[in-house]
Amino acid sequence: MSDTMARLLDVQVRQPCRACLAYVWDKERGALRATELMTGDASLPADLAMFLVEQQEIPVLLITTQSCPSGTWIQARLLGAFMLAETNVQRTREFPLDGCMLVMVSAAEPAFTAYTSFTILSAQCLSALRLYCIDRGSRTA
């Protein structure tokens, strides 16, 4: 298995940053049916998702070209992580990823095939991600 394949992880979208359609499975037709237009949260620099490891939910900023509805599972490639502002939880870290915000890209999108680290992100994108993490960390401190 290549190094890139080894870093593919399943994450679940919790809040899209852009509007997107939500779907349900239509048993009669054997196909997906669009049911509603979900609003996005424009204050997010990327879709907010979570990665589940050892019964711990680790927050993820998931970079995509199109948002997916809440509850959607996506295979993603890890680019890196930001530490959130120091909190009481971090001072007594019981889990290695406590206080971290992972940053990933959708593995399903060809546009992100070459993305393997923060270094490939634009300065504007990286700044928006960093500012969001600083703001989120200060709200939980």
CORSUL-V315308 format. One record per pair of residues at least 24 apart in sequence whose C-alpha atoms are under 10 Angstrom apart, sorted by the first residue. I is the first residue (numbers start at 1). J is the second residue. D is the distance in whole Angstrom. If there is no record, write none. Layout:
# CORSUL-V315308
((I	J	D) (I	J	D))
This chain:
# CORSUL-V315308
((3	116	10) (4	77	8) (4	78	9) (4	113	9) (4	114	9) (4	115	9) (4	116	7) (5	76	10) (5	77	8) (5	107	10) (6	77	9) (6	78	10) (7	75	10) (7	76	8) (7	77	6) (7	78	6) (7	79	9) (7	104	10) (7	116	9) (8	74	10) (8	75	6) (8	76	5) (8	77	5) (8	78	7) (8	104	9) (8	105	10) (8	106	9) (8	107	7) (9	51	8) (9	52	10) (9	74	8) (9	75	5) (9	76	5) (9	77	6) (9	78	7) (9	104	9) (9	106	10) (9	107	9) (10	50	9) (10	51	7) (10	52	8) (10	73	6) (10	74	6) (10	75	4) (10	76	6) (10	77	9) (10	106	10) (10	107	10) (11	48	10) (11	49	6) (11	50	6) (11	51	5) (11	52	7) (11	57	10) (11	58	9) (11	59	9) (11	60	8) (11	62	9) (11	71	10) (11	72	8) (11	73	6) (11	74	5) (11	75	6) (11	76	7) (11	77	10) (11	104	9) (11	106	10) (12	47	10) (12	48	9) (12	49	5) (12	50	5) (12	51	7) (12	52	9) (12	59	10) (12	60	9) (12	62	10) (12	68	10) (12	69	10) (12	70	8) (12	71	6) (12	72	6) (12	73	4) (12	74	6) (12	75	9) (12	76	10) (13	47	7) (13	48	6) (13	49	4) (13	50	7) (13	51	9) (13	59	10) (13	60	9) (13	61	9) (13	62	8) (13	67	9) (13	68	7) (13	69	7) (13	70	5) (13	71	5) (13	72	5) (13	73	6) (13	74	8) (14	47	8) (14	48	6) (14	49	5) (14	50	7) (14	59	9) (14	60	9) (14	68	9) (14	69	8) (14	70	5) (14	71	6) (14	72	8) (14	73	10) (15	39	9) (15	40	7) (15	41	7) (15	44	9) (15	46	9) (15	47	6) (15	48	5) (15	49	7) (15	50	10) (15	61	10) (15	67	9) (15	68	9) (15	69	7) (15	70	6) (15	71	9) (15	72	10) (16	40	5) (16	41	6) (16	42	9) (16	44	8) (16	45	10) (16	46	7) (16	47	4) (16	48	6) (16	49	8) (16	62	9) (16	64	10) (16	66	9) (16	67	5) (16	68	6) (16	69	6) (16	70	7) (16	71	10) (17	41	5) (17	42	5) (17	43	7) (17	44	5) (17	45	7) (17	46	6) (17	47	5) (17	48	7) (17	61	10) (17	62	10) (17	63	10) (17	64	10) (17	66	9) (17	67	7) (17	68	9) (17	69	10) (18	42	7) (18	43	10) (18	44	9) (18	45	10) (18	46	8) (18	47	8) (18	65	10) (18	66	7) (18	67	6) (18	68	8) (18	69	9) (19	66	9) (19	67	7) (19	68	8) (19	69	8) (20	66	8) (20	67	6) (20	68	6) (20	69	6) (20	70	10) (21	67	9) (21	68	8) (21	69	7) (22	68	8) (22	69	6) (22	70	8) (22	71	10) (22	72	9) (23	69	8) (23	72	10) (36	69	10) (37	69	9) (38	67	10) (38	68	9) (38	69	7) (38	70	9) (39	69	9) (40	67	8) (40	68	10) (40	69	9) (40	70	10) (43	128	10) (43	132	8) (44	128	9) (44	129	9) (44	132	7) (45	125	8) (45	126	9) (45	127	9) (45	128	6) (45	129	6) (45	130	9) (45	131	9) (45	132	7) (45	133	10) (46	103	9) (46	104	10) (46	105	10) (46	125	9) (46	128	9) (46	129	8) (46	132	10) (47	104	10) (47	105	10) (48	101	10) (48	103	10) (49	73	9) (49	74	9) (49	102	9) (49	103	10) (49	104	10) (50	101	9) (50	102	9) (51	76	10) (51	102	9) (53	97	10) (54	95	9) (56	95	8) (56	97	9) (56	98	9) (57	97	9) (57	98	9) (58	97	7) (58	98	8) (58	99	9) (58	100	7) (58	101	7) (58	102	7) (59	97	10) (59	98	10) (59	99	9) (59	100	7) (59	101	5) (59	102	6) (59	103	9) (60	100	9) (60	101	6) (60	102	5) (60	103	6) (60	104	7) (60	105	10) (61	101	7) (61	102	6) (61	103	5) (61	104	6) (61	105	8) (61	129	8) (61	132	10) (61	133	9) (62	102	8) (62	103	6) (62	104	5) (62	105	5) (62	106	7) (63	103	8) (63	104	6) (63	105	5) (63	106	6) (63	107	10) (63	112	9) (63	125	10) (63	129	10) (64	104	9) (64	105	6) (64	106	6) (64	107	9) (64	108	9) (64	109	8) (64	111	9) (64	112	8) (65	105	9) (65	106	9) (65	109	8) (65	111	8) (65	112	9) (66	106	10) (66	109	10) (74	105	10) (74	106	7) (74	107	8) (74	108	8) (75	104	10) (75	105	9) (75	106	6) (75	107	6) (75	108	7) (76	103	9) (76	104	6) (76	105	5) (76	106	5) (76	107	5) (76	108	8) (76	109	10) (76	112	10) (77	103	9) (77	104	5) (77	105	5) (77	106	6) (77	107	6) (77	108	10) (77	112	9) (77	113	9) (77	115	8) (77	116	7) (77	117	9) (78	102	7) (78	103	6) (78	104	4) (78	105	7) (78	106	9) (78	107	9) (78	115	9) (78	116	7) (78	117	8) (78	118	9) (79	103	6) (79	104	5) (79	105	7) (79	115	7) (79	116	5) (79	117	4) (79	118	6) (79	119	9) (79	120	9) (79	121	9) (80	104	7) (80	116	9) (80	117	6) (80	118	6) (80	119	10) (81	117	10) (81	118	9) (81	130	10) (81	133	10) (82	129	9) (82	130	7) (82	133	7) (82	134	9) (83	130	9) (83	133	8) (83	134	8) (83	137	8) (84	130	9) (84	132	9) (84	133	6) (84	134	6) (84	135	8) (84	136	7) (84	137	4) (84	138	8) (84	139	10) (84	140	9) (84	141	9) (85	133	8) (85	134	6) (85	135	8) (85	136	8) (85	137	4) (85	138	6) (85	139	9) (85	140	8) (85	141	7) (86	134	10) (86	137	7) (86	138	8) (86	140	9) (86	141	6) (87	137	8) (87	138	8) (87	139	10) (87	140	7) (87	141	5) (88	140	9) (88	141	7) (89	140	10) (89	141	9) (90	141	10) (99	137	8) (99	140	10) (100	133	9) (100	137	9) (101	129	10) (101	130	10) (101	132	10) (101	133	7) (101	136	10) (101	137	9) (102	133	10) (103	129	8))
